[in-house]
Every structure is written in C-alpha cells, then in structure tokens.
C-alpha cells in the first residue's frame, strides 16, 4: 500500500502545489516590473517617433512653403513677360497702322500738290470762302 499523504520528497501533495504557487508569486513582481519597464520603454520610443514625425512634418511644411513662393514668383514673372509681349505686339501693330495712315496721307498730299487747280476751281474756292 502506498502512502498517499506523502510524496517522494516527503511532503504532502497539497504542500507541493503550494510551493509551486509560492514560486510563481515570487516571479510575479519581477515579471510585473519587467512589463512596466517594457511599457515605459515603448512609450519613450513612441514619444520619440512622434517628435521625429513632428520635426519632419515641420521641415516638409517649410520646404512646401518655399516651393510655393518660388512657384508663385515664377508665375508672376511669366505673367509680366506675357503682358509685356502682348503690349509689344500691340504697340508694333499700332505703329504699323499709324505708319500706313501717314503714308496714305502723304500720298494724297503729294497728289494734291502735283495737281494744279484750274482758274474755275480757284474762283469757286474763293467764292465759297467769301
């Protein structure tokens, strides 16, 4: 017959379980502290990543603002160039038209100079003036 109240080491089976449970309790504070340390480290790591992301975001925002100013400046320069080009073409066209009118007027004036008035025309003009 086997004595069920004593195990191989001479301890009661209930005490063996108690020792095992006691051993788990001894490790529990250590495990808990390790978990807290791990969590704190993870929080620090996450906070560092958030800070890095904020810095990177600010850098990207600065670069974007600089690029937008550059784009706006170039667009304004191109607009001024286009306006000046349009004005130059308009001025050139106006000058051509003015020159054409002047040339026509000169031709008519030359034609008038070349033609002589008859006595009858002179008399008619003189009477219309009186």
Secondary structure, DSSP 4 states (H G I P E B T S, - for coil): ---TTS-TTS--HHHHHHHHHHHHHHHHHHHHHHHHHHHHHHHHHHHHHHHHHHHHHHHHHHHHHHHHHHHHHHHHHHHHHHHHHHHHHHHHHHHHHHHHHHHHHHHHHHHHHHS---HHHHHHHHHHH-
